[in-house]
Amino acid sequence: MQHAFEKLLLNKVEIGAAADNWRSRAIPEKLGFQQEGELRDYEFLNGRFLHRVMYGLRREEWTESIK
Protein backbone atom coordinates (compact mmCIF):
# COMPACT_ATOMS: atom_id res chain seq x y z
CA MET A 1 0.00 0.00 0.00
CA GLN A 2 2.84 2.35 0.79
CA HIS A 3 4.30 1.87 -2.69
CA ALA A 4 0.93 2.39 -4.38
CA PHE A 5 0.10 5.60 -2.57
CA GLU A 6 3.52 7.16 -1.92
CA LYS A 7 5.58 6.10 -4.95
CA LEU A 8 2.97 5.61 -7.68
CA LEU A 9 0.78 8.40 -6.25
CA LEU A 10 -2.40 6.42 -6.85
CA ASN A 11 -5.60 7.83 -5.43
CA LYS A 12 -7.30 4.46 -5.02
CA VAL A 13 -6.51 0.73 -5.02
CA GLU A 14 -9.19 -1.85 -5.86
CA ILE A 15 -9.29 -5.56 -5.10
CA GLY A 16 -11.85 -8.08 -6.33
CA ALA A 17 -12.61 -11.55 -4.99
CA ALA A 18 -15.19 -14.23 -5.70
CA ALA A 19 -18.20 -13.64 -3.46
CA ASP A 20 -18.07 -17.13 -1.95
CA ASN A 21 -14.28 -17.12 -1.42
CA TRP A 22 -14.20 -15.99 2.21
CA ARG A 23 -10.45 -16.50 2.60
CA SER A 24 -9.67 -14.17 -0.30
CA ARG A 25 -12.22 -11.63 0.90
CA ALA A 26 -10.62 -11.57 4.36
CA ILE A 27 -7.43 -10.02 2.94
CA PRO A 28 -8.80 -6.65 1.78
CA GLU A 29 -11.11 -6.51 4.80
CA LYS A 30 -8.14 -6.95 7.14
CA LEU A 31 -6.25 -4.22 5.25
CA GLY A 32 -9.06 -1.73 5.77
CA PHE A 33 -10.61 -1.81 2.29
CA GLN A 34 -14.29 -0.93 2.03
CA GLN A 35 -16.70 -3.20 0.17
CA GLU A 36 -18.02 -1.14 -2.74
CA GLY A 37 -20.29 -3.54 -4.55
CA GLU A 38 -20.91 -6.91 -6.13
CA LEU A 39 -20.75 -7.75 -9.81
CA ARG A 40 -23.22 -10.53 -10.54
CA ASP A 41 -22.24 -13.40 -12.85
CA TYR A 42 -18.83 -11.78 -13.31
CA GLU A 43 -17.04 -14.90 -14.52
CA PHE A 44 -17.82 -18.45 -15.60
CA LEU A 45 -15.56 -20.94 -13.84
CA ASN A 46 -15.85 -24.70 -13.42
CA GLY A 47 -19.29 -24.82 -14.97
CA ARG A 48 -20.91 -22.02 -12.96
CA PHE A 49 -21.16 -18.26 -12.85
CA LEU A 50 -19.47 -16.53 -9.95
CA HIS A 51 -20.21 -13.14 -8.46
CA ARG A 52 -17.28 -10.82 -7.68
CA VAL A 53 -17.14 -8.54 -4.65
CA MET A 54 -15.18 -5.33 -5.20
CA TYR A 55 -13.25 -3.53 -2.48
CA GLY A 56 -11.58 -0.13 -2.58
CA LEU A 57 -9.18 1.86 -0.45
CA ARG A 58 -8.54 5.55 -1.12
CA ARG A 59 -5.25 7.26 -0.29
CA GLU A 60 -6.87 9.47 2.37
CA GLU A 61 -8.37 6.40 4.10
CA TRP A 62 -4.99 4.66 4.11
CA THR A 63 -3.24 7.78 5.44
CA GLU A 64 -5.75 8.02 8.29
CA SER A 65 -5.32 4.34 9.16
CA ILE A 66 -1.54 4.61 9.67
CA LYS A 67 -1.64 7.62 12.04
C-alpha positions as CSV (number, residue, x, y, z in Angstrom):
1,M,0.0,0.0,0.0
2,Q,2.8,2.4,0.8
3,H,4.3,1.9,-2.7
4,A,0.9,2.4,-4.4
5,F,0.1,5.6,-2.6
6,E,3.5,7.2,-1.9
7,K,5.6,6.1,-4.9
8,L,3.0,5.6,-7.7
9,L,0.8,8.4,-6.3
10,L,-2.4,6.4,-6.9
11,N,-5.6,7.8,-5.4
12,K,-7.3,4.5,-5.0
13,V,-6.5,0.7,-5.0
14,E,-9.2,-1.8,-5.9
15,I,-9.3,-5.6,-5.1
16,G,-11.9,-8.1,-6.3
17,A,-12.6,-11.6,-5.0
18,A,-15.2,-14.2,-5.7
19,A,-18.2,-13.6,-3.5
20,D,-18.1,-17.1,-2.0
21,N,-14.3,-17.1,-1.4
22,W,-14.2,-16.0,2.2
23,R,-10.4,-16.5,2.6
24,S,-9.7,-14.2,-0.3
25,R,-12.2,-11.6,0.9
26,A,-10.6,-11.6,4.4
27,I,-7.4,-10.0,2.9
28,P,-8.8,-6.7,1.8
29,E,-11.1,-6.5,4.8
30,K,-8.1,-7.0,7.1
31,L,-6.2,-4.2,5.3
32,G,-9.1,-1.7,5.8
33,F,-10.6,-1.8,2.3
34,Q,-14.3,-0.9,2.0
35,Q,-16.7,-3.2,0.2
36,E,-18.0,-1.1,-2.7
37,G,-20.3,-3.5,-4.5
38,E,-20.9,-6.9,-6.1
39,L,-20.8,-7.8,-9.8
40,R,-23.2,-10.5,-10.5
41,D,-22.2,-13.4,-12.9
42,Y,-18.8,-11.8,-13.3
43,E,-17.0,-14.9,-14.5
44,F,-17.8,-18.5,-15.6
45,L,-15.6,-20.9,-13.8
46,N,-15.9,-24.7,-13.4
47,G,-19.3,-24.8,-15.0
48,R,-20.9,-22.0,-13.0
49,F,-21.2,-18.3,-12.9
50,L,-19.5,-16.5,-10.0
51,H,-20.2,-13.1,-8.5
52,R,-17.3,-10.8,-7.7
53,V,-17.1,-8.5,-4.7
54,M,-15.2,-5.3,-5.2
55,Y,-13.2,-3.5,-2.5
56,G,-11.6,-0.1,-2.6
57,L,-9.2,1.9,-0.4
58,R,-8.5,5.5,-1.1
59,R,-5.3,7.3,-0.3
60,E,-6.9,9.5,2.4
61,E,-8.4,6.4,4.1
62,W,-5.0,4.7,4.1
63,T,-3.2,7.8,5.4
64,E,-5.7,8.0,8.3
65,S,-5.3,4.3,9.2
66,I,-1.5,4.6,9.7
67,K,-1.6,7.6,12.0
